[in-house]
């Protein structure tokens, strides 16, 4: 039952927003009593903490699975972006923004965990790209990894990139292309252009 509650709560938080969903909403949606929810989670903050951790573990595992398939580094980044966006429901309700505003401690803790996973993933991706001569060999790997993470977090800022002007899916595509064009070799640029053209068809 606990996992069912977590699954449904995570789904609702991502679709409607962390602030918007109440325990009554969750109980009604699941056809169970609030007492049942409270027997597994002490309060809404506890539920959000566990939901974000649950989502984070699922996404991290999915990213590891993609990285183990030995795609070329550019394809790998596009696959990861597609997988993450699917799991985050394309962030329709700006859950990251609501989490940061109303549950800052959970947000900051999650951001640190995201950074550790993303840094390892991006550093490995860059090293692989350099080895395959798809990325430039003179890159400062740690700098590129940190800039990439900062940008991924930064484009979720609703004040800077309001979703009515910058739909999140397009924004992620534009940012990924921006990141890659700064680090690819001519060989890498051919692969990137092929992927972009096939995505636009």
C-alpha positions in Angstrom: 0.0 0.0 0.0 2.8 2.4 0.8 4.3 2.0 -2.7 0.9 2.5 -4.2 0.4 5.7 -2.3 3.9 6.9 -3.3 3.3 6.1 -7.0 0.0 8.0 -7.0 1.3 10.9 -4.9 4.3 11.4 -7.1 2.1 11.3 -10.2 -0.2 13.9 -8.8 2.6 16.2 -7.5 4.2 16.2 -10.9 0.9 16.8 -12.7 -0.7 19.3 -10.4 2.1 20.7 -8.2 3.5 19.9 -4.8 1.6 22.8 -3.1 -1.7 22.2 -5.0 -2.2 18.6 -4.0 -3.7 18.0 -0.5 -4.0 14.8 1.5 -7.7 14.9 0.9 -7.1 15.0 -2.9 -4.8 12.0 -2.7 -7.2 10.0 -0.5 -10.1 10.8 -2.8 -8.2 9.9 -6.0 -7.1 6.6 -4.5 -10.5 5.8 -2.8 -8.9 5.3 0.6 -9.1 7.2 3.9 -6.6 9.8 5.0 -6.0 7.6 8.0 -4.6 5.0 5.7 -2.2 7.6 4.2 -1.2 8.8 7.7 -0.4 5.2 8.8 2.4 5.3 6.3 3.4 8.9 6.2 3.4 11.2 9.3 2.4 14.4 7.3 2.5 15.9 3.8 6.1 17.0 4.1 7.1 13.5 4.9 5.2 12.3 1.9 6.8 14.8 -0.4 10.3 13.9 1.0 9.7 10.2 0.2 8.0 11.0 -3.2 10.9 13.1 -4.4 13.4 10.4 -3.2 11.4 7.7 -4.9 11.3 9.6 -8.2 15.0 10.5 -7.9 15.9 6.8 -7.4 13.8 5.7 -10.4 15.3 8.4 -12.7 18.8 7.6 -11.5 18.3 4.0 -12.3 16.9 4.8 -15.7 19.9 7.0 -16.5 22.3 4.3 -15.4 20.5 1.9 -17.7 20.8 4.3 -20.7 24.5 4.9 -20.0 25.1 1.1 -20.0 23.7 0.7 -23.5 26.9 2.1 -25.1 25.2 4.6 -27.4 27.5 7.4 -28.7 27.7 10.3 -26.2 25.4 12.7 -28.1 22.7 10.1 -28.6 23.1 9.2 -24.9 22.3 12.8 -23.8 19.2 13.0 -26.0 18.0 9.6 -24.6 18.5 10.8 -21.0 16.7 14.1 -21.7 13.8 12.2 -23.3 13.6 9.7 -20.4 13.8 12.4 -17.7 11.1 14.6 -19.4 8.8 11.6 -19.6 9.2 10.8 -15.9 8.7 14.4 -14.9 5.5 14.7 -17.1 7.2 17.5 -19.0 7.0 19.5 -15.8 3.5 20.9 -16.7 2.9 22.3 -13.2 6.5 23.6 -12.6 6.9 21.2 -9.7 10.6 22.2 -9.3 9.4 25.9 -8.7 6.8 24.9 -6.2 9.2 22.6 -4.4 11.8 25.4 -4.1 9.2 27.9 -3.0 7.2 25.9 -0.4 9.6 23.1 0.6 13.1 24.7 0.3 14.8 22.1 2.6 13.6 19.2 0.5 14.5 21.1 -2.7 18.0 21.9 -1.6 18.7 18.3 -0.4 17.4 17.0 -3.7 19.5 19.4 -5.7 22.6 18.2 -4.0 21.8 14.5 -4.9 20.9 15.6 -8.4 24.3 17.3 -8.8 26.2 14.2 -7.6 24.4 11.9 -10.1 24.5 14.4 -13.0 28.1 15.3 -12.4 29.2 11.7 -12.6 27.0 11.1 -15.7 28.1 14.2 -17.5 31.8 13.7 -16.7 31.6 10.2 -18.0 29.8 11.4 -21.1 32.4 14.0 -21.8 35.3 11.6 -21.3 33.7 9.1 -23.6 33.0 11.8 -26.2 36.7 13.0 -26.1 37.9 9.4 -26.5 35.6 8.9 -29.5 36.8 12.3 -31.0 33.2 13.5 -30.9 34.0 16.2 -28.3 37.0 18.5 -28.4 40.0 17.1 -26.5 41.0 20.4 -24.9 37.8 20.7 -22.7 38.0 21.5 -19.0 35.8 18.6 -18.1 34.9 19.7 -14.6 34.0 23.2 -15.8 31.8 21.9 -18.6 30.0 19.5 -16.2 29.3 22.3 -13.7 28.2 24.7 -16.4 25.8 22.1 -17.8 24.3 21.4 -14.4 23.9 25.1 -13.6 22.1 25.6 -16.9 19.8 22.7 -16.4 18.8 24.1 -13.1 18.7 27.7 -14.4 16.3 27.1 -17.3 13.7 25.9 -14.8 13.6 29.4 -13.3 10.0 30.5 -14.1 10.9 34.2 -13.7 13.7 34.0 -16.2 12.0 31.5 -18.6 8.2 31.7 -18.1 6.6 28.6 -19.5 4.1 30.5 -21.7 7.1 31.9 -23.7 9.4 29.0 -23.2 7.7 25.6 -23.2 9.9 23.2 -21.2 10.3 20.6 -23.9 11.6 23.2 -26.4 13.7 24.8 -23.8 15.4 21.5 -22.9 16.0 20.8 -26.6 17.5 24.3 -27.2 19.7 24.0 -24.1 21.0 20.6 -25.0 21.8 21.8 -28.5 23.5 24.9 -27.1 25.6 22.7 -24.7 26.6 20.3 -27.4 27.5 22.9 -30.1 30.0 24.3 -27.7 31.9 21.1 -27.2 31.6 19.0 -30.4 34.3 18.4 -33.0 33.3 18.5 -36.7 32.7 14.7 -36.4 30.4 15.3 -33.5 28.6 18.1 -35.3 27.6 15.7 -38.1 26.0 13.3 -35.5 24.3 16.2 -33.7 22.8 17.6 -36.9 21.5 14.2 -37.9 19.8 13.8 -34.5 18.3 17.3 -34.6 17.0 16.8 -38.2 15.5 13.4 -37.4 13.8 14.9 -34.3 12.2 17.6 -36.4 10.8 15.2 -39.0 
